[in-house]
């Protein structure tokens, strides 16, 4: 069956007047809309990045307030703060560590097989 033979019998159809101009106008509008969406997306992305950077920059300052130096100078922690400052006597800690009996571990081989890993 020869398709070109049957297609040659059909009349050629032309587009209605103004069709080509309407398609081109529609394409221009779609292109403008896509460009606007791309700019909006980039703008929102930049705004989010700026907000994240600002939050990361200023969050430690707002979280700690004036910081632990104020707590050390006052000598006590405020009720809303989570700092506890207490003196540490390192001499006493070292002395207590040496007074306790030292532990000695004796390691023995559990298995004689070479295939398995040796466990201690």
C-alpha positions in Angstrom: 0.0 0.0 0.0 1.5 3.3 -1.1 0.7 6.1 1.4 2.1 8.9 -0.7 -0.3 8.0 -3.4 -3.3 8.6 -1.2 -1.8 11.7 0.4 -1.3 13.3 -3.0 -5.1 13.2 -3.6 -5.7 15.4 -0.5 -5.9 19.2 -0.8 -3.3 21.2 1.0 -4.7 23.1 4.0 -3.5 26.5 5.0 -3.5 27.9 8.5 -6.3 30.3 9.5 -5.4 34.0 9.3 -3.4 35.2 12.4 -2.6 31.7 13.6 1.1 32.0 13.2 1.2 35.4 15.0 -1.0 34.0 17.8 1.5 31.0 18.3 4.5 33.4 18.3 2.8 35.7 20.9 2.0 32.7 23.1 5.6 31.5 22.9 6.9 34.9 23.9 4.5 35.0 26.9 5.6 31.5 28.0 9.3 32.5 27.6 8.7 35.7 29.8 6.8 33.6 32.4 9.6 31.0 32.6 12.2 33.9 32.9 10.1 35.4 35.7 9.8 32.1 37.5 13.6 31.6 37.2 14.3 35.0 38.7 11.8 34.4 41.5 13.5 31.1 42.3 16.9 32.6 42.3 15.7 35.5 44.5 14.1 33.2 47.0 17.1 31.0 47.1 19.4 34.0 47.8 17.0 35.2 50.5 17.1 31.8 52.2 20.9 31.7 52.0 21.1 35.2 53.5 18.8 34.2 56.3 20.7 31.1 57.1 24.0 32.9 57.1 22.6 35.6 59.4 21.2 33.0 61.8 24.4 31.1 61.9 26.3 34.4 62.4 24.2 35.9 65.2 22.7 32.8 66.9 25.7 32.2 69.1 25.7 35.8 70.2 22.0 35.8 71.1 22.1 32.3 72.7 24.9 33.0 75.1 24.1 36.7 75.7 27.1 38.2 77.4 28.6 34.8 77.8 30.2 32.8 80.6 32.4 35.7 81.7 29.4 37.4 83.3 28.6 34.2 85.1 32.1 33.8 86.4 32.2 37.4 87.6 28.8 37.0 89.4 29.8 33.7 91.0 26.4 32.1 90.3 24.3 31.1 87.3 21.0 32.7 86.4 17.9 30.5 86.5 17.5 30.5 82.7 21.2 29.8 82.0 22.6 26.2 81.9 26.0 27.0 83.3 27.3 25.5 86.6 30.6 26.9 87.8 32.4 25.0 90.5 36.0 24.9 91.5 38.0 21.7 90.8 40.9 20.6 93.0 43.2 18.8 90.7 45.7 17.9 93.4 43.0 16.0 95.2 41.8 14.3 92.1 45.4 13.1 91.2 46.0 11.9 94.7 42.8 9.9 94.7 43.6 8.3 91.4 47.0 7.0 92.7 45.5 5.7 96.0 43.2 3.3 94.3 44.6 -0.1 93.6 45.8 -0.6 90.0 44.0 -3.2 87.9 46.1 -5.9 86.1 44.6 -7.7 83.1 46.0 -11.1 82.2 45.4 -11.9 78.5 44.9 -15.6 77.6 44.4 -17.1 74.1 40.9 -18.6 73.8 41.2 -20.5 70.6 44.0 -22.6 69.0 42.5 -22.5 65.5 44.3 -20.3 63.0 41.1 -19.8 60.9 39.3 -17.9 63.6 40.5 -14.6 64.9 42.3 -14.8 68.2 40.2 -13.4 71.0 41.6 -12.1 74.3 
